[in-house]
């Protein structure tokens, strides 16, 4: 009996290769998604720092920080300086001084939250929602659970990250709660 040796892969070998490829693709996708989330959060933090620099320039010109509209908006644009600035548009005061060409808008449909305080608007706090709740800048409770600032809405979710003027701290006067 003369049998010819056939060349090729067995069904079992093909299945093993397909399973291994599936595992590698799954790991790659989860790593990719994680890096995208961290990238968006990094951008949010950077944008809040840029807005903070614009506020310092505004403070130098007006001896106070811009007003807020009590729902997270900046009230310092327009001819009389009393119009709420739109996130994603320019930040220009009543004198025509341009503080930011584009006031950043959150890239995921969430929003930033601005709160001014102190006598004559001498301090401010800016808030955002970070997607990565494991970020070291997200406040945690005693059980290491992520916290949010109570009563502050960054779009559809509560804010969980903040920066502030140098004379106050983010979250000062705010309650932290577990989401």
CNS distance restraints for C-alpha pairs under 8 A (distance, minus, plus):
assign (resid   9 and name CA) (resid  13 and name CA) 6.13 0.50 0.50
assign (resid   9 and name CA) (resid  14 and name CA) 6.61 0.50 0.50
assign (resid  10 and name CA) (resid  14 and name CA) 6.44 0.50 0.50
assign (resid  11 and name CA) (resid  15 and name CA) 6.24 0.50 0.50
assign (resid  12 and name CA) (resid  16 and name CA) 6.26 0.50 0.50
assign (resid  13 and name CA) (resid  17 and name CA) 6.32 0.50 0.50
assign (resid  14 and name CA) (resid  18 and name CA) 6.17 0.50 0.50
assign (resid  15 and name CA) (resid  19 and name CA) 6.17 0.50 0.50
assign (resid  16 and name CA) (resid  20 and name CA) 6.25 0.50 0.50
assign (resid  17 and name CA) (resid  21 and name CA) 6.15 0.50 0.50
assign (resid  18 and name CA) (resid  22 and name CA) 6.13 0.50 0.50
assign (resid  19 and name CA) (resid  23 and name CA) 6.29 0.50 0.50
assign (resid  20 and name CA) (resid  24 and name CA) 6.28 0.50 0.50
assign (resid  21 and name CA) (resid  25 and name CA) 6.12 0.50 0.50
assign (resid  22 and name CA) (resid  26 and name CA) 6.17 0.50 0.50
assign (resid  23 and name CA) (resid  27 and name CA) 6.27 0.50 0.50
assign (resid  24 and name CA) (resid  28 and name CA) 6.12 0.50 0.50
assign (resid  25 and name CA) (resid  29 and name CA) 6.11 0.50 0.50
assign (resid  26 and name CA) (resid  30 and name CA) 6.28 0.50 0.50
assign (resid  27 and name CA) (resid  31 and name CA) 6.18 0.50 0.50
assign (resid  28 and name CA) (resid  32 and name CA) 6.06 0.50 0.50
assign (resid  29 and name CA) (resid  33 and name CA) 6.12 0.50 0.50
assign (resid  30 and name CA) (resid  34 and name CA) 6.15 0.50 0.50
assign (resid  31 and name CA) (resid  35 and name CA) 6.21 0.50 0.50
assign (resid  32 and name CA) (resid  36 and name CA) 6.22 0.50 0.50
assign (resid  33 and name CA) (resid  37 and name CA) 6.25 0.50 0.50
assign (resid  34 and name CA) (resid  38 and name CA) 6.24 0.50 0.50
assign (resid  35 and name CA) (resid  39 and name CA) 6.00 0.50 0.50
assign (resid  36 and name CA) (resid  40 and name CA) 6.28 0.50 0.50
assign (resid  37 and name CA) (resid  41 and name CA) 6.28 0.50 0.50
assign (resid  37 and name CA) (resid 131 and name CA) 6.40 0.50 0.50
assign (resid  37 and name CA) (resid 132 and name CA) 6.53 0.50 0.50
assign (resid  38 and name CA) (resid  42 and name CA) 6.06 0.50 0.50
assign (resid  38 and name CA) (resid 131 and name CA) 7.81 0.50 0.50
assign (resid  38 and name CA) (resid 132 and name CA) 6.62 0.50 0.50
assign (resid  39 and name CA) (resid  43 and name CA) 6.23 0.50 0.50
assign (resid  40 and name CA) (resid  44 and name CA) 6.28 0.50 0.50
assign (resid  40 and name CA) (resid 107 and name CA) 7.46 0.50 0.50
assign (resid  41 and name CA) (resid  45 and name CA) 6.32 0.50 0.50
assign (resid  41 and name CA) (resid 130 and name CA) 5.47 0.50 0.50
assign (resid  41 and name CA) (resid 131 and name CA) 6.61 0.50 0.50
assign (resid  41 and name CA) (resid 132 and name CA) 7.25 0.50 0.50
assign (resid  42 and name CA) (resid  46 and name CA) 6.21 0.50 0.50
assign (resid  43 and name CA) (resid  47 and name CA) 6.08 0.50 0.50
assign (resid  44 and name CA) (resid  48 and name CA) 6.25 0.50 0.50
assign (resid  44 and name CA) (resid 106 and name CA) 6.90 0.50 0.50
assign (resid  44 and name CA) (resid 128 and name CA) 7.11 0.50 0.50
assign (resid  44 and name CA) (resid 130 and name CA) 7.65 0.50 0.50
assign (resid  45 and name CA) (resid  49 and name CA) 6.41 0.50 0.50
assign (resid  46 and name CA) (resid  50 and name CA) 6.30 0.50 0.50
assign (resid  47 and name CA) (resid  51 and name CA) 6.18 0.50 0.50
assign (resid  47 and name CA) (resid 104 and name CA) 6.34 0.50 0.50
assign (resid  48 and name CA) (resid  52 and name CA) 6.08 0.50 0.50
assign (resid  48 and name CA) (resid 126 and name CA) 6.87 0.50 0.50
assign (resid  48 and name CA) (resid 127 and name CA) 7.84 0.50 0.50
assign (resid  48 and name CA) (resid 163 and name CA) 7.37 0.50 0.50
assign (resid  49 and name CA) (resid  53 and name CA) 6.37 0.50 0.50
assign (resid  49 and name CA) (resid 163 and name CA) 7.91 0.50 0.50
assign (resid  50 and name CA) (resid  54 and name CA) 6.45 0.50 0.50
assign (resid  51 and name CA) (resid  55 and name CA) 6.24 0.50 0.50
assign (resid  51 and name CA) (resid 100 and name CA) 7.82 0.50 0.50
assign (resid  51 and name CA) (resid 103 and name CA) 7.25 0.50 0.50
assign (resid  51 and name CA) (resid 104 and name CA) 7.81 0.50 0.50
assign (resid  52 and name CA) (resid  56 and name CA) 6.35 0.50 0.50
assign (resid  52 and name CA) (resid 164 and name CA) 7.87 0.50 0.50
assign (resid  52 and name CA) (resid 165 and name CA) 7.49 0.50 0.50
assign (resid  53 and name CA) (resid  57 and name CA) 6.44 0.50 0.50
assign (resid  54 and name CA) (resid  58 and name CA) 6.21 0.50 0.50
assign (resid  54 and name CA) (resid  99 and name CA) 5.39 0.50 0.50
assign (resid  54 and name CA) (resid 100 and name CA) 6.53 0.50 0.50
assign (resid  55 and name CA) (resid  59 and name CA) 6.02 0.50 0.50
assign (resid  55 and name CA) (resid  65 and name CA) 6.26 0.50 0.50
assign (resid  55 and name CA) (resid  66 and name CA) 7.37 0.50 0.50
assign (resid  55 and name CA) (resid  99 and name CA) 7.92 0.50 0.50
assign (resid  56 and name CA) (resid  60 and name CA) 6.25 0.50 0.50
assign (resid  56 and name CA) (resid  65 and name CA) 7.60 0.50 0.50
assign (resid  57 and name CA) (resid  61 and name CA) 6.51 0.50 0.50
assign (resid  57 and name CA) (resid  99 and name CA) 7.15 0.50 0.50
assign (resid  58 and name CA) (resid  62 and name CA) 6.04 0.50 0.50
assign (resid  58 and name CA) (resid  63 and name CA) 7.81 0.50 0.50
assign (resid  58 and name CA) (resid  64 and name CA) 7.45 0.50 0.50
assign (resid  58 and name CA) (resid  65 and name CA) 6.47 0.50 0.50
assign (resid  58 and name CA) (resid  66 and name CA) 7.36 0.50 0.50
assign (resid  58 and name CA) (resid  99 and name CA) 7.09 0.50 0.50
assign (resid  59 and name CA) (resid  63 and name CA) 4.85 0.50 0.50
assign (resid  59 and name CA) (resid  64 and name CA) 4.76 0.50 0.50
assign (resid  59 and name CA) (resid  65 and name CA) 5.10 0.50 0.50
assign (resid  59 and name CA) (resid  66 and name CA) 7.80 0.50 0.50
assign (resid  60 and name CA) (resid  64 and name CA) 7.70 0.50 0.50
assign (resid  64 and name CA) (resid 120 and name CA) 6.31 0.50 0.50
assign (resid  64 and name CA) (resid 121 and name CA) 5.26 0.50 0.50
assign (resid  64 and name CA) (resid 122 and name CA) 5.58 0.50 0.50
assign (resid  65 and name CA) (resid 116 and name CA) 7.17 0.50 0.50
assign (resid  65 and name CA) (resid 121 and name CA) 5.32 0.50 0.50
assign (resid  65 and name CA) (resid 122 and name CA) 6.19 0.50 0.50
assign (resid  65 and name CA) (resid 123 and name CA) 6.86 0.50 0.50
assign (resid  65 and name CA) (resid 124 and name CA) 7.17 0.50 0.50
assign (resid  66 and name CA) (resid  74 and name CA) 6.52 0.50 0.50
assign (resid  66 and name CA) (resid  75 and name CA) 6.25 0.50 0.50
assign (resid  66 and name CA) (resid  76 and name CA) 5.48 0.50 0.50
assign (resid  66 and name CA) (resid 116 and name CA) 7.39 0.50 0.50
assign (resid  66 and name CA) (resid 121 and name CA) 7.13 0.50 0.50
assign (resid  67 and name CA) (resid  74 and name CA) 6.15 0.50 0.50
assign (resid  67 and name CA) (resid  75 and name CA) 4.94 0.50 0.50
assign (resid  67 and name CA) (resid  76 and name CA) 6.26 0.50 0.50
assign (resid  67 and name CA) (resid 116 and name CA) 6.36 0.50 0.50
assign (resid  67 and name CA) (resid 121 and name CA) 6.99 0.50 0.50
assign (resid  68 and name CA) (resid  72 and name CA) 6.56 0.50 0.50
assign (resid  68 and name CA) (resid  73 and name CA) 5.53 0.50 0.50
assign (resid  68 and name CA) (resid  74 and name CA) 4.72 0.50 0.50
assign (resid  68 and name CA) (resid  75 and name CA) 4.98 0.50 0.50
assign (resid  68 and name CA) (resid  84 and name CA) 7.92 0.50 0.50
assign (resid  68 and name CA) (resid 114 and name CA) 6.56 0.50 0.50
assign (resid  68 and name CA) (resid 115 and name CA) 5.92 0.50 0.50
assign (resid  68 and name CA) (resid 116 and name CA) 6.02 0.50 0.50
assign (resid  69 and name CA) (resid  73 and name CA) 5.31 0.50 0.50
assign (resid  69 and name CA) (resid  74 and name CA) 6.35 0.50 0.50
assign (resid  69 and name CA) (resid  75 and name CA) 5.81 0.50 0.50
assign (resid  69 and name CA) (resid  84 and name CA) 6.99 0.50 0.50
assign (resid  70 and name CA) (resid 115 and name CA) 7.29 0.50 0.50
assign (resid  71 and name CA) (resid 113 and name CA) 7.53 0.50 0.50
assign (resid  71 and name CA) (resid 114 and name CA) 7.97 0.50 0.50
assign (resid  72 and name CA) (resid 112 and name CA) 7.09 0.50 0.50
assign (resid  72 and name CA) (resid 113 and name CA) 4.11 0.50 0.50
assign (resid  72 and name CA) (resid 114 and name CA) 4.48 0.50 0.50
assign (resid  72 and name CA) (resid 115 and name CA) 6.14 0.50 0.50
assign (resid  72 and name CA) (resid 152 and name CA) 7.97 0.50 0.50
assign (resid  72 and name CA) (resid 153 and name CA) 7.95 0.50 0.50
assign (resid  73 and name CA) (resid  84 and name CA) 6.23 0.50 0.50
assign (resid  73 and name CA) (resid  85 and name CA) 6.89 0.50 0.50
assign (resid  73 and name CA) (resid  86 and name CA) 7.72 0.50 0.50
assign (resid  73 and name CA) (resid 113 and name CA) 6.44 0.50 0.50
assign (resid  73 and name CA) (resid 114 and name CA) 5.71 0.50 0.50
assign (resid  73 and name CA) (resid 115 and name CA) 7.89 0.50 0.50
assign (resid  74 and name CA) (resid  84 and name CA) 5.46 0.50 0.50
assign (resid  74 and name CA) (resid  85 and name CA) 5.48 0.50 0.50
assign (resid  74 and name CA) (resid  86 and name CA) 7.93 0.50 0.50
assign (resid  74 and name CA) (resid 114 and name CA) 6.38 0.50 0.50
assign (resid  75 and name CA) (resid  81 and name CA) 7.12 0.50 0.50
assign (resid  75 and name CA) (resid  82 and name CA) 5.45 0.50 0.50
assign (resid  75 and name CA) (resid  83 and name CA) 5.35 0.50 0.50
assign (resid  75 and name CA) (resid  84 and name CA) 4.09 0.50 0.50
assign (resid  75 and name CA) (resid  85 and name CA) 5.95 0.50 0.50
assign (resid  76 and name CA) (resid  81 and name CA) 4.49 0.50 0.50
assign (resid  76 and name CA) (resid  82 and name CA) 5.19 0.50 0.50
assign (resid  76 and name CA) (resid  83 and name CA) 5.84 0.50 0.50
assign (resid  76 and name CA) (resid  84 and name CA) 6.21 0.50 0.50
assign (resid  76 and name CA) (resid  85 and name CA) 6.47 0.50 0.50
assign (resid  76 and name CA) (resid  91 and name CA) 7.94 0.50 0.50
assign (resid  76 and name CA) (resid  92 and name CA) 7.58 0.50 0.50
assign (resid  76 and name CA) (resid  93 and name CA) 5.85 0.50 0.50
assign (resid  76 and name CA) (resid  94 and name CA) 7.61 0.50 0.50
assign (resid  77 and name CA) (resid  81 and name CA) 4.64 0.50 0.50
assign (resid  77 and name CA) (resid  82 and name CA) 6.06 0.50 0.50
assign (resid  77 and name CA) (resid  83 and name CA) 4.92 0.50 0.50
assign (resid  77 and name CA) (resid  84 and name CA) 6.02 0.50 0.50
assign (resid  77 and name CA) (resid  85 and name CA) 5.30 0.50 0.50
assign (resid  77 and name CA) (resid  91 and name CA) 6.43 0.50 0.50
assign (resid  77 and name CA) (resid  92 and name CA) 5.50 0.50 0.50
assign (resid  77 and name CA) (resid  93 and name CA) 4.87 0.50 0.50
assign (resid  77 and name CA) (resid  94 and name CA) 6.33 0.50 0.50
assign (resid  78 and name CA) (resid  82 and name CA) 6.53 0.50 0.50
assign (resid  78 and name CA) (resid  83 and name CA) 5.28 0.50 0.50
assign (resid  78 and name CA) (resid  84 and name CA) 7.95 0.50 0.50
assign (resid  78 and name CA) (resid  85 and name CA) 7.92 0.50 0.50
assign (resid  78 and name CA) (resid  92 and name CA) 7.20 0.50 0.50
assign (resid  78 and name CA) (resid  93 and name CA) 6.32 0.50 0.50
assign (resid  78 and name CA) (resid  94 and name CA) 5.60 0.50 0.50
assign (resid  79 and name CA) (resid  83 and name CA) 7.95 0.50 0.50
assign (resid  79 and name CA) (resid  93 and name CA) 7.41 0.50 0.50
assign (resid  79 and name CA) (resid  94 and name CA) 4.59 0.50 0.50
assign (resid  79 and name CA) (resid  95 and name CA) 7.57 0.50 0.50
assign (resid  80 and name CA) (resid  94 and name CA) 5.25 0.50 0.50
assign (resid  81 and name CA) (resid  93 and name CA) 5.52 0.50 0.50
assign (resid  81 and name CA) (resid  94 and name CA) 4.60 0.50 0.50
assign (resid  85 and name CA) (resid  89 and name CA) 7.31 0.50 0.50
assign (resid  85 and name CA) (resid  90 and name CA) 7.61 0.50 0.50
assign (resid  85 and name CA) (resid  91 and name CA) 6.47 0.50 0.50
assign (resid  86 and name CA) (resid  90 and name CA) 7.69 0.50 0.50
assign (resid  86 and name CA) (resid 103 and name CA) 7.44 0.50 0.50
assign (resid  87 and name CA) (resid 102 and name CA) 7.87 0.50 0.50
assign (resid  87 and name CA) (resid 103 and name CA) 5.36 0.50 0.50
assign (resid  87 and name CA) (resid 104 and name CA) 5.80 0.50 0.50
assign (resid  87 and name CA) (resid 105 and name CA) 4.84 0.50 0.50
assign (resid  88 and name CA) (resid 102 and name CA) 5.58 0.50 0.50
assign (resid  88 and name CA) (resid 103 and name CA) 5.02 0.50 0.50
assign (resid  88 and name CA) (resid 104 and name CA) 5.10 0.50 0.50
assign (resid  88 and name CA) (resid 105 and name CA) 4.81 0.50 0.50
assign (resid  89 and name CA) (resid 101 and name CA) 7.30 0.50 0.50
assign (resid  89 and name CA) (resid 102 and name CA) 4.87 0.50 0.50
assign (resid  89 and name CA) (resid 103 and name CA) 5.40 0.50 0.50
assign (resid  89 and name CA) (resid 104 and name CA) 7.63 0.50 0.50
assign (resid  90 and name CA) (resid  98 and name CA) 7.41 0.50 0.50
assign (resid  90 and name CA) (resid  99 and name CA) 7.84 0.50 0.50
assign (resid  90 and name CA) (resid 100 and name CA) 5.75 0.50 0.50
assign (resid  90 and name CA) (resid 101 and name CA) 4.75 0.50 0.50
assign (resid  90 and name CA) (resid 102 and name CA) 4.40 0.50 0.50
assign (resid  90 and name CA) (resid 103 and name CA) 5.47 0.50 0.50
assign (resid  91 and name CA) (resid  98 and name CA) 6.03 0.50 0.50
assign (resid  91 and name CA) (resid  99 and name CA) 5.46 0.50 0.50
assign (resid  91 and name CA) (resid 100 and name CA) 4.99 0.50 0.50
assign (resid  91 and name CA) (resid 101 and name CA) 6.49 0.50 0.50
assign (resid  91 and name CA) (resid 102 and name CA) 6.66 0.50 0.50
assign (resid  91 and name CA) (resid 103 and name CA) 5.85 0.50 0.50
assign (resid  92 and name CA) (resid  96 and name CA) 5.78 0.50 0.50
assign (resid  92 and name CA) (resid  97 and name CA) 5.40 0.50 0.50
assign (resid  92 and name CA) (resid  98 and name CA) 4.35 0.50 0.50
assign (resid  92 and name CA) (resid  99 and name CA) 5.78 0.50 0.50
assign (resid  92 and name CA) (resid 100 and name CA) 7.13 0.50 0.50
assign (resid  93 and name CA) (resid  97 and name CA) 5.53 0.50 0.50
assign (resid  93 and name CA) (resid  98 and name CA) 6.81 0.50 0.50
assign (resid  93 and name CA) (resid  99 and name CA) 7.86 0.50 0.50
assign (resid 105 and name CA) (resid 111 and name CA) 6.55 0.50 0.50
assign (resid 105 and name CA) (resid 112 and name CA) 7.25 0.50 0.50
assign (resid 106 and name CA) (resid 110 and name CA) 5.62 0.50 0.50
assign (resid 106 and name CA) (resid 111 and name CA) 5.27 0.50 0.50
assign (resid 106 and name CA) (resid 112 and name CA) 6.68 0.50 0.50
assign (resid 109 and name CA) (resid 155 and name CA) 7.21 0.50 0.50
assign (resid 110 and name CA) (resid 129 and name CA) 7.32 0.50 0.50
assign (resid 110 and name CA) (resid 154 and name CA) 5.69 0.50 0.50
assign (resid 110 and name CA) (resid 155 and name CA) 4.42 0.50 0.50
assign (resid 110 and name CA) (resid 156 and name CA) 6.53 0.50 0.50
assign (resid 110 and name CA) (resid 157 and name CA) 7.51 0.50 0.50
assign (resid 111 and name CA) (resid 128 and name CA) 6.81 0.50 0.50
assign (resid 111 and name CA) (resid 129 and name CA) 7.74 0.50 0.50
assign (resid 111 and name CA) (resid 154 and name CA) 4.67 0.50 0.50
assign (resid 111 and name CA) (resid 155 and name CA) 4.96 0.50 0.50
assign (resid 112 and name CA) (resid 126 and name CA) 7.13 0.50 0.50
assign (resid 112 and name CA) (resid 127 and name CA) 5.66 0.50 0.50
assign (resid 112 and name CA) (resid 128 and name CA) 4.90 0.50 0.50
assign (resid 112 and name CA) (resid 129 and name CA) 7.59 0.50 0.50
assign (resid 112 and name CA) (resid 154 and name CA) 5.47 0.50 0.50
assign (resid 112 and name CA) (resid 155 and name CA) 7.72 0.50 0.50
assign (resid 113 and name CA) (resid 126 and name CA) 5.71 0.50 0.50
assign (resid 113 and name CA) (resid 127 and name CA) 4.92 0.50 0.50
assign (resid 113 and name CA) (resid 128 and name CA) 6.44 0.50 0.50
assign (resid 113 and name CA) (resid 152 and name CA) 7.27 0.50 0.50
assign (resid 113 and name CA) (resid 153 and name CA) 7.15 0.50 0.50
assign (resid 113 and name CA) (resid 154 and name CA) 6.01 0.50 0.50
assign (resid 113 and name CA) (resid 159 and name CA) 7.86 0.50 0.50
assign (resid 114 and name CA) (resid 124 and name CA) 7.35 0.50 0.50
assign (resid 114 and name CA) (resid 125 and name CA) 6.01 0.50 0.50
assign (resid 114 and name CA) (resid 126 and name CA) 4.72 0.50 0.50
assign (resid 114 and name CA) (resid 127 and name CA) 6.48 0.50 0.50
assign (resid 115 and name CA) (resid 124 and name CA) 5.61 0.50 0.50
assign (resid 115 and name CA) (resid 125 and name CA) 5.23 0.50 0.50
assign (resid 115 and name CA) (resid 126 and name CA) 6.44 0.50 0.50
assign (resid 116 and name CA) (resid 121 and name CA) 5.89 0.50 0.50
assign (resid 116 and name CA) (resid 122 and name CA) 7.64 0.50 0.50
assign (resid 116 and name CA) (resid 123 and name CA) 5.88 0.50 0.50
assign (resid 116 and name CA) (resid 124 and name CA) 4.16 0.50 0.50
assign (resid 116 and name CA) (resid 125 and name CA) 6.36 0.50 0.50
assign (resid 117 and name CA) (resid 121 and name CA) 5.26 0.50 0.50
assign (resid 117 and name CA) (resid 122 and name CA) 6.43 0.50 0.50
assign (resid 117 and name CA) (resid 123 and name CA) 5.32 0.50 0.50
assign (resid 117 and name CA) (resid 124 and name CA) 5.80 0.50 0.50
assign (resid 118 and name CA) (resid 122 and name CA) 5.06 0.50 0.50
assign (resid 118 and name CA) (resid 123 and name CA) 5.77 0.50 0.50
assign (resid 123 and name CA) (resid 164 and name CA) 7.52 0.50 0.50
assign (resid 123 and name CA) (resid 165 and name CA) 5.61 0.50 0.50
assign (resid 123 and name CA) (resid 166 and name CA) 7.87 0.50 0.50
assign (resid 123 and name CA) (resid 167 and name CA) 6.44 0.50 0.50
assign (resid 123 and name CA) (resid 168 and name CA) 6.56 0.50 0.50
assign (resid 124 and name CA) (resid 164 and name CA) 5.62 0.50 0.50
assign (resid 124 and name CA) (resid 165 and name CA) 5.48 0.50 0.50
assign (resid 124 and name CA) (resid 168 and name CA) 7.58 0.50 0.50
assign (resid 125 and name CA) (resid 162 and name CA) 6.77 0.50 0.50
assign (resid 125 and name CA) (resid 163 and name CA) 5.79 0.50 0.50
assign (resid 125 and name CA) (resid 164 and name CA) 4.19 0.50 0.50
assign (resid 125 and name CA) (resid 165 and name CA) 6.53 0.50 0.50
assign (resid 125 and name CA) (resid 169 and name CA) 7.51 0.50 0.50
assign (resid 125 and name CA) (resid 170 and name CA) 5.70 0.50 0.50
assign (resid 125 and name CA) (resid 171 and name CA) 7.50 0.50 0.50
assign (resid 126 and name CA) (resid 162 and name CA) 5.44 0.50 0.50
assign (resid 126 and name CA) (resid 163 and name CA) 5.35 0.50 0.50
assign (resid 126 and name CA) (resid 164 and name CA) 6.04 0.50 0.50
assign (resid 126 and name CA) (resid 170 and name CA) 7.43 0.50 0.50
assign (resid 127 and name CA) (resid 154 and name CA) 7.48 0.50 0.50
assign (resid 127 and name CA) (resid 159 and name CA) 6.05 0.50 0.50
assign (resid 127 and name CA) (resid 160 and name CA) 7.28 0.50 0.50
assign (resid 127 and name CA) (resid 161 and name CA) 5.57 0.50 0.50
assign (resid 127 and name CA) (resid 162 and name CA) 4.20 0.50 0.50
assign (resid 127 and name CA) (resid 163 and name CA) 6.55 0.50 0.50
assign (resid 128 and name CA) (resid 154 and name CA) 6.00 0.50 0.50
assign (resid 128 and name CA) (resid 159 and name CA) 5.19 0.50 0.50
assign (resid 128 and name CA) (resid 160 and name CA) 6.41 0.50 0.50
assign (resid 128 and name CA) (resid 161 and name CA) 5.33 0.50 0.50
assign (resid 128 and name CA) (resid 162 and name CA) 6.30 0.50 0.50
assign (resid 129 and name CA) (resid 154 and name CA) 6.01 0.50 0.50
assign (resid 129 and name CA) (resid 157 and name CA) 7.21 0.50 0.50
assign (resid 129 and name CA) (resid 158 and name CA) 6.73 0.50 0.50
assign (resid 129 and name CA) (resid 159 and name CA) 4.52 0.50 0.50
assign (resid 129 and name CA) (resid 160 and name CA) 5.21 0.50 0.50
assign (resid 129 and name CA) (resid 161 and name CA) 6.04 0.50 0.50
assign (resid 130 and name CA) (resid 135 and name CA) 7.91 0.50 0.50
assign (resid 130 and name CA) (resid 138 and name CA) 7.59 0.50 0.50
assign (resid 130 and name CA) (resid 159 and name CA) 7.67 0.50 0.50
assign (resid 130 and name CA) (resid 160 and name CA) 6.39 0.50 0.50
assign (resid 130 and name CA) (resid 161 and name CA) 6.51 0.50 0.50
assign (resid 133 and name CA) (resid 138 and name CA) 6.21 0.50 0.50
assign (resid 133 and name CA) (resid 146 and name CA) 6.03 0.50 0.50
assign (resid 134 and name CA) (resid 138 and name CA) 7.06 0.50 0.50
assign (resid 134 and name CA) (resid 146 and name CA) 7.33 0.50 0.50
assign (resid 137 and name CA) (resid 161 and name CA) 6.65 0.50 0.50
assign (resid 138 and name CA) (resid 146 and name CA) 6.42 0.50 0.50
assign (resid 138 and name CA) (resid 147 and name CA) 6.98 0.50 0.50
assign (resid 138 and name CA) (resid 160 and name CA) 5.82 0.50 0.50
assign (resid 138 and name CA) (resid 161 and name CA) 5.60 0.50 0.50
assign (resid 139 and name CA) (resid 146 and name CA) 5.93 0.50 0.50
assign (resid 139 and name CA) (resid 147 and name CA) 5.34 0.50 0.50
assign (resid 139 and name CA) (resid 148 and name CA) 7.35 0.50 0.50
assign (resid 139 and name CA) (resid 160 and name CA) 7.04 0.50 0.50
assign (resid 139 and name CA) (resid 161 and name CA) 7.47 0.50 0.50
assign (resid 140 and name CA) (resid 144 and name CA) 5.00 0.50 0.50
assign (resid 140 and name CA) (resid 145 and name CA) 5.13 0.50 0.50
assign (resid 140 and name CA) (resid 146 and name CA) 4.53 0.50 0.50
assign (resid 140 and name CA) (resid 147 and name CA) 5.30 0.50 0.50
assign (resid 141 and name CA) (resid 145 and name CA) 5.39 0.50 0.50
assign (resid 141 and name CA) (resid 146 and name CA) 6.64 0.50 0.50
assign (resid 141 and name CA) (resid 147 and name CA) 6.56 0.50 0.50
assign (resid 141 and name CA) (resid 178 and name CA) 7.76 0.50 0.50
assign (resid 145 and name CA) (resid 178 and name CA) 7.01 0.50 0.50
assign (resid 146 and name CA) (resid 178 and name CA) 6.35 0.50 0.50
assign (resid 146 and name CA) (resid 179 and name CA) 7.42 0.50 0.50
assign (resid 147 and name CA) (resid 160 and name CA) 6.43 0.50 0.50
assign (resid 147 and name CA) (resid 176 and name CA) 5.80 0.50 0.50
assign (resid 147 and name CA) (resid 177 and name CA) 5.27 0.50 0.50
assign (resid 147 and name CA) (resid 178 and name CA) 4.66 0.50 0.50
assign (resid 147 and name CA) (resid 179 and name CA) 6.36 0.50 0.50
assign (resid 148 and name CA) (resid 158 and name CA) 6.02 0.50 0.50
assign (resid 148 and name CA) (resid 159 and name CA) 5.68 0.50 0.50
assign (resid 148 and name CA) (resid 160 and name CA) 4.38 0.50 0.50
assign (resid 148 and name CA) (resid 161 and name CA) 7.80 0.50 0.50
assign (resid 148 and name CA) (resid 176 and name CA) 5.45 0.50 0.50
assign (resid 148 and name CA) (resid 177 and name CA) 5.48 0.50 0.50
assign (resid 148 and name CA) (resid 178 and name CA) 6.24 0.50 0.50
assign (resid 148 and name CA) (resid 179 and name CA) 6.39 0.50 0.50
assign (resid 149 and name CA) (resid 158 and name CA) 6.62 0.50 0.50
assign (resid 149 and name CA) (resid 159 and name CA) 5.73 0.50 0.50
assign (resid 149 and name CA) (resid 160 and name CA) 5.92 0.50 0.50
assign (resid 149 and name CA) (resid 171 and name CA) 7.00 0.50 0.50
assign (resid 149 and name CA) (resid 174 and name CA) 6.36 0.50 0.50
assign (resid 149 and name CA) (resid 175 and name CA) 5.89 0.50 0.50
assign (resid 149 and name CA) (resid 176 and name CA) 4.78 0.50 0.50
assign (resid 149 and name CA) (resid 177 and name CA) 6.50 0.50 0.50
assign (resid 150 and name CA) (resid 158 and name CA) 7.27 0.50 0.50
assign (resid 150 and name CA) (resid 174 and name CA) 6.72 0.50 0.50
assign (resid 150 and name CA) (resid 175 and name CA) 5.37 0.50 0.50
assign (resid 150 and name CA) (resid 176 and name CA) 5.66 0.50 0.50
assign (resid 150 and name CA) (resid 177 and name CA) 6.09 0.50 0.50
assign (resid 151 and name CA) (resid 158 and name CA) 7.41 0.50 0.50
assign (resid 152 and name CA) (resid 158 and name CA) 5.71 0.50 0.50
assign (resid 152 and name CA) (resid 159 and name CA) 5.84 0.50 0.50
assign (resid 153 and name CA) (resid 157 and name CA) 5.88 0.50 0.50
assign (resid 153 and name CA) (resid 158 and name CA) 4.56 0.50 0.50
assign (resid 153 and name CA) (resid 159 and name CA) 5.82 0.50 0.50
assign (resid 154 and name CA) (resid 158 and name CA) 5.45 0.50 0.50
assign (resid 154 and name CA) (resid 159 and name CA) 5.17 0.50 0.50
assign (resid 162 and name CA) (resid 170 and name CA) 5.12 0.50 0.50
assign (resid 162 and name CA) (resid 171 and name CA) 6.93 0.50 0.50
assign (resid 163 and name CA) (resid 169 and name CA) 7.02 0.50 0.50
assign (resid 163 and name CA) (resid 170 and name CA) 4.97 0.50 0.50
assign (resid 164 and name CA) (resid 168 and name CA) 6.16 0.50 0.50
assign (resid 164 and name CA) (resid 169 and name CA) 5.39 0.50 0.50
assign (resid 164 and name CA) (resid 170 and name CA) 5.00 0.50 0.50
assign (resid 165 and name CA) (resid 169 and name CA) 7.16 0.50 0.50
assign (resid 168 and name CA) (resid 172 and name CA) 6.97 0.50 0.50
assign (resid 171 and name CA) (resid 175 and name CA) 7.43 0.50 0.50
